[in-house]
Amino acid sequence: MREKLYNMGMKQKLISAQEIIKKYSITYQTVNHYTNFGLINVITKKSNVRLYDEEEVDRRLTKIIQLAGAGFPLRLIRKTLNDELAVKVNNAGTGGA
């Protein structure tokens, strides 16, 4: 796994698509589909390797599995995940938790 340093001194662990496949037992096609559909986000690319935030992938895949298992369509799951991210960003900007 790789780490990326940010200006604020925080470290972010990065995970490749191949590592996601092994860790979460999903197919490469599923990783591609979730990426293209906006369910998981690429943080950076090195050569031909897409790198994702490991913590964010874990959180999002857990939520995707829960909601998909409950019968929610991927469009609604994407909206839910993006709404949660917007709330998190807004809270961070206002000093809230």
MDAnalysis code that builds the backbone (N, CA, C; Angstrom):
import MDAnalysis as mda
import numpy as np

u = mda.Universe.empty(291, n_residues=97, atom_resindex=np.repeat(np.arange(97), 3), trajectory=True)
u.add_TopologyAttr("name", ["N", "CA", "C"] * 97)
u.add_TopologyAttr("resid", np.arange(1, 98))
u.add_TopologyAttr("resname", ["MET", "ARG", "GLU", "LYS", "LEU", "TYR", "ASN", "MET", "GLY", "MET", "LYS", "GLN", "LYS", "LEU", "ILE", "SER", "ALA", "GLN", "GLU", "ILE", "ILE", "LYS", "LYS", "TYR", "SER", "ILE", "THR", "TYR", "GLN", "THR", "VAL", "ASN", "HIS", "TYR", "THR", "ASN", "PHE", "GLY", "LEU", "ILE", "ASN", "VAL", "ILE", "THR", "LYS", "LYS", "SER", "ASN", "VAL", "ARG", "LEU", "TYR", "ASP", "GLU", "GLU", "GLU", "VAL", "ASP", "ARG", "ARG", "LEU", "THR", "LYS", "ILE", "ILE", "GLN", "LEU", "ALA", "GLY", "ALA", "GLY", "PHE", "PRO", "LEU", "ARG", "LEU", "ILE", "ARG", "LYS", "THR", "LEU", "ASN", "ASP", "GLU", "LEU", "ALA", "VAL", "LYS", "VAL", "ASN", "ASN", "ALA", "GLY", "THR", "GLY", "GLY", "ALA"])
u.atoms.positions = np.array([
    [0.816, -1.180, 0.000],
    [0.000, 0.000, 0.000],
    [0.861, 1.245, 0.000],
    [0.279, 2.306, -0.479],
    [1.026, 3.538, -0.606],
    [0.436, 4.594, 0.314],
    [1.235, 5.567, 0.649],
    [0.754, 6.684, 1.451],
    [0.988, 7.965, 0.687],
    [0.041, 8.864, 0.798],
    [0.165, 10.163, 0.166],
    [0.132, 11.219, 1.265],
    [1.068, 12.139, 1.226],
    [1.127, 13.185, 2.231],
    [0.331, 14.393, 1.766],
    [-0.411, 14.970, 2.682],
    [-1.165, 16.174, 2.386],
    [-0.536, 17.360, 3.097],
    [-0.909, 18.543, 2.664],
    [-0.343, 19.776, 3.201],
    [-0.524, 19.896, 4.711],
    [-1.606, 19.356, 5.262],
    [-1.893, 19.490, 6.677],
    [-1.132, 18.459, 7.514],
    [-0.229, 17.692, 6.885],
    [0.551, 16.731, 7.621],
    [-0.163, 15.404, 7.838],
    [-1.330, 15.231, 7.236],
    [-2.081, 13.995, 7.391],
    [-1.623, 12.998, 6.332],
    [-1.607, 11.730, 6.691],
    [-1.266, 10.689, 5.732],
    [-2.536, 9.993, 5.282],
    [-2.558, 9.632, 4.030],
    [-3.700, 8.938, 3.460],
    [-3.184, 7.654, 2.841],
    [-3.703, 6.520, 3.258],
    [-3.291, 5.254, 2.672],
    [-4.031, 5.056, 1.366],
    [-3.272, 4.738, 0.326],
    [-3.847, 4.523, -0.986],
    [-3.840, 3.040, -1.313],
    [-4.849, 2.621, -2.063],
    [-5.008, 1.225, -2.432],
    [-5.306, 1.168, -3.932],
    [-4.719, 0.202, -4.615],
    [-4.938, 0.063, -6.061],
    [-6.191, -0.776, -6.320],
    [-6.645, -0.757, -7.551],
    [-7.804, -1.577, -7.938],
    [-7.506, -3.050, -7.699],
    [-6.289, -3.485, -8.004],
    [-5.926, -4.894, -7.787],
    [-5.988, -5.256, -6.301],
    [-5.557, -4.344, -5.447],
    [-5.620, -4.594, -4.004],
    [-7.066, -4.622, -3.506],
    [-7.916, -3.784, -4.089],
    [-9.342, -3.785, -3.741],
    [-9.956, -5.135, -4.093],
    [-9.629, -5.639, -5.272],
    [-10.152, -6.928, -5.737],
    [-9.814, -8.036, -4.738],
    [-8.560, -8.069, -4.307],
    [-8.117, -9.109, -3.367],
    [-8.747, -8.930, -1.990],
    [-8.730, -7.708, -1.491],
    [-9.188, -7.444, -0.122],
    [-10.696, -7.632, 0.034],
    [-11.473, -7.243, -0.979],
    [-12.929, -7.248, -0.852],
    [-13.609, -8.343, -1.675],
    [-12.827, -9.184, -2.333],
    [-13.362, -10.305, -3.123],
    [-14.430, -9.857, -4.121],
    [-14.106, -8.798, -4.853],
    [-14.986, -8.353, -5.939],
    [-14.189, -8.395, -7.230],
    [-14.867, -8.349, -8.344],
    [-14.198, -8.459, -9.636],
    [-13.647, -7.109, -10.095],
    [-12.722, -7.171, -11.033],
    [-12.174, -5.956, -11.628],
    [-13.286, -5.170, -12.333],
    [-14.208, -5.890, -12.951],
    [-15.331, -5.239, -13.632],
    [-16.198, -4.465, -12.639],
    [-16.364, -5.016, -11.444],
    [-17.146, -4.327, -10.416],
    [-16.433, -3.051, -9.976],
    [-15.126, -3.121, -9.766],
    [-14.347, -1.925, -9.398],
    [-14.483, -0.877, -10.497],
    [-14.348, -1.289, -11.756],
    [-14.505, -0.364, -12.890],
    [-15.894, 0.256, -12.902],
    [-16.906, -0.577, -12.746],
    [-18.287, -0.090, -12.780],
    [-18.537, 0.907, -11.648],
    [-18.119, 0.563, -10.439],
    [-18.311, 1.456, -9.296],
    [-17.540, 2.763, -9.482],
    [-16.354, 2.688, -10.078],
    [-15.565, 3.891, -10.342],
    [-16.252, 4.760, -11.389],
    [-16.625, 4.156, -12.510],
    [-17.262, 4.907, -13.598],
    [-18.608, 5.479, -13.190],
    [-19.297, 4.786, -12.296],
    [-20.630, 5.207, -11.850],
    [-20.561, 6.234, -10.719],
    [-19.365, 6.434, -10.165],
    [-19.193, 7.438, -9.116],
    [-19.425, 6.926, -7.710],
    [-19.384, 5.606, -7.523],
    [-19.572, 5.040, -6.184],
    [-18.272, 5.037, -5.387],
    [-17.147, 4.845, -6.063],
    [-15.837, 4.984, -5.439],
    [-15.009, 5.913, -6.313],
    [-14.141, 6.682, -5.678],
    [-13.434, 7.743, -6.393],
    [-11.934, 7.510, -6.444],
    [-11.373, 7.730, -7.622],
    [-9.924, 7.660, -7.812],
    [-9.314, 8.916, -7.202],
    [-8.280, 8.735, -6.388],
    [-7.587, 9.867, -5.786],
    [-6.489, 10.367, -6.720],
    [-5.748, 9.433, -7.299],
    [-4.660, 9.782, -8.208],
    [-4.371, 8.592, -9.116],
    [-3.606, 8.844, -10.150],
    [-3.164, 7.788, -11.059],
    [-1.658, 7.842, -11.180],
    [-1.044, 6.676, -11.159],
    [0.389, 6.573, -11.427],
    [0.537, 5.610, -12.584],
    [1.049, 6.120, -13.688],
    [1.129, 5.358, -14.939],
    [-0.276, 4.908, -15.295],
    [-0.503, 3.612, -15.272],
    [-1.814, 3.086, -15.634],
    [-2.535, 2.508, -14.424],
    [-2.112, 2.900, -13.219],
    [-2.674, 2.348, -11.988],
    [-3.501, 3.423, -11.279],
    [-4.772, 3.102, -11.052],
    [-5.648, 4.011, -10.308],
    [-5.483, 3.732, -8.821],
    [-5.371, 4.803, -8.038],
    [-5.212, 4.668, -6.596],
    [-6.390, 5.332, -5.885],
    [-6.886, 4.634, -4.874],
    [-8.065, 5.053, -4.124],
    [-7.679, 5.252, -2.658],
    [-8.437, 6.062, -1.940],
    [-8.270, 6.225, -0.496],
    [-8.812, 4.958, 0.172],
    [-7.939, 4.220, 0.834],
    [-8.333, 2.921, 1.402],
    [-9.474, 3.047, 2.416],
    [-9.400, 4.038, 3.279],
    [-10.442, 4.239, 4.291],
    [-11.793, 4.541, 3.643],
    [-11.770, 5.396, 2.635],
    [-12.997, 5.776, 1.934],
    [-13.579, 4.588, 1.171],
    [-12.727, 3.799, 0.535],
    [-13.188, 2.606, -0.191],
    [-13.852, 1.641, 0.786],
    [-13.218, 1.424, 1.935],
    [-13.781, 0.516, 2.932],
    [-15.155, 0.991, 3.389],
    [-15.255, 2.265, 3.704],
    [-16.528, 2.829, 4.170],
    [-17.603, 2.735, 3.096],
    [-17.229, 3.110, 1.872],
    [-18.211, 3.109, 0.786],
    [-18.632, 1.698, 0.378],
    [-17.686, 0.768, 0.273],
    [-18.052, -0.594, -0.110],
    [-18.935, -1.251, 0.947],
    [-18.673, -0.980, 2.214],
    [-19.527, -1.496, 3.283],
    [-20.950, -0.988, 3.114],
    [-21.081, 0.310, 2.855],
    [-22.397, 0.931, 2.679],
    [-23.076, 0.408, 1.411],
    [-22.316, 0.270, 0.327],
    [-22.868, -0.239, -0.939],
    [-23.432, -1.643, -0.731],
    [-22.677, -2.499, -0.056],
    [-23.120, -3.875, 0.180],
    [-24.393, -3.887, 1.032],
    [-24.434, -3.051, 2.065],
    [-25.627, -2.962, 2.925],
    [-26.847, -2.540, 2.124],
    [-26.714, -1.440, 1.399],
    [-27.858, -0.873, 0.686],
    [-28.282, -1.732, -0.493],
    [-27.310, -2.274, -1.224],
    [-27.653, -3.151, -2.356],
    [-28.351, -4.408, -1.840],
    [-27.884, -4.924, -0.701],
    [-28.510, -6.097, -0.096],
    [-29.942, -5.832, 0.341],
    [-30.230, -4.574, 0.668],
    [-31.585, -4.184, 1.058],
    [-32.444, -3.844, -0.152],
    [-31.862, -3.967, -1.368],
    [-32.638, -3.762, -2.587],
    [-32.588, -2.367, -3.175],
    [-31.717, -1.505, -2.654],
    [-31.618, -0.153, -3.200],
    [-30.889, -0.173, -4.545],
    [-31.351, 0.620, -5.520],
    [-30.642, 0.704, -6.804],
    [-29.347, 1.515, -6.653],
    [-28.385, 1.264, -7.546],
    [-27.090, 1.940, -7.473],
    [-27.212, 3.457, -7.557],
    [-28.166, 3.966, -8.306],
    [-28.336, 5.431, -8.397],
    [-28.659, 6.038, -7.035],
    [-29.542, 5.374, -6.291],
    [-29.900, 5.878, -4.963],
    [-28.727, 5.714, -3.992],
    [-27.979, 4.624, -4.129],
    [-26.794, 4.410, -3.289],
    [-25.773, 5.513, -3.549],
    [-25.552, 5.833, -4.826],
    [-24.612, 6.902, -5.165],
    [-25.058, 8.228, -4.551],
    [-26.342, 8.539, -4.651],
    [-26.865, 9.782, -4.081],
    [-26.665, 9.799, -2.566],
    [-26.934, 8.689, -1.917],
    [-26.765, 8.584, -0.467],
    [-25.311, 8.809, -0.069],
    [-24.393, 8.151, -0.769],
    [-22.968, 8.305, -0.467],
    [-22.499, 9.738, -0.695],
    [-22.940, 10.336, -1.784],
    [-22.513, 11.704, -2.093],
    [-23.131, 12.714, -1.131],
    [-24.368, 12.459, -0.694],
    [-24.994, 13.336, 0.304],
    [-24.241, 13.259, 1.628],
    [-23.835, 12.041, 2.026],
    [-23.057, 11.872, 3.257],
    [-21.728, 12.609, 3.159],
    [-21.085, 12.551, 1.997],
    [-19.819, 13.239, 1.796],
    [-20.005, 14.748, 1.894],
    [-21.093, 15.266, 1.317],
    [-21.364, 16.701, 1.365],
    [-21.566, 17.167, 2.803],
    [-22.277, 16.380, 3.605],
    [-22.497, 16.724, 5.008],
    [-21.163, 16.723, 5.753],
    [-20.324, 15.723, 5.481],
    [-19.018, 15.616, 6.128],
    [-18.162, 16.846, 5.793],
    [-18.143, 17.242, 4.533],
    [-17.363, 18.401, 4.089],
    [-17.913, 19.678, 4.723],
    [-19.241, 19.831, 4.750],
    [-19.842, 21.022, 5.347],
    [-19.531, 21.105, 6.833],
    [-19.603, 19.973, 7.530],
    [-19.292, 19.961, 8.956],
    [-17.828, 20.298, 9.221],
    [-16.950, 19.801, 8.370],
    [-15.524, 20.087, 8.524],
    [-15.262, 21.576, 8.318],
    [-15.992, 22.185, 7.376],
    [-15.818, 23.596, 7.083],
    [-16.333, 24.514, 8.178],
    [-17.300, 24.016, 8.951],
    [-17.885, 24.846, 10.013],
    [-17.371, 24.484, 11.398],
    [-16.449, 23.502, 11.440],
    [-15.885, 23.101, 12.727],
    [-16.726, 22.083, 13.445],
    [-17.830, 21.608, 12.822],
    [-18.690, 20.598, 13.443],
    [-18.133, 19.215, 13.254],
    [-18.738, 18.263, 13.938],
    [-18.255, 16.877, 13.825],
    [-19.169, 16.049, 12.972],
])
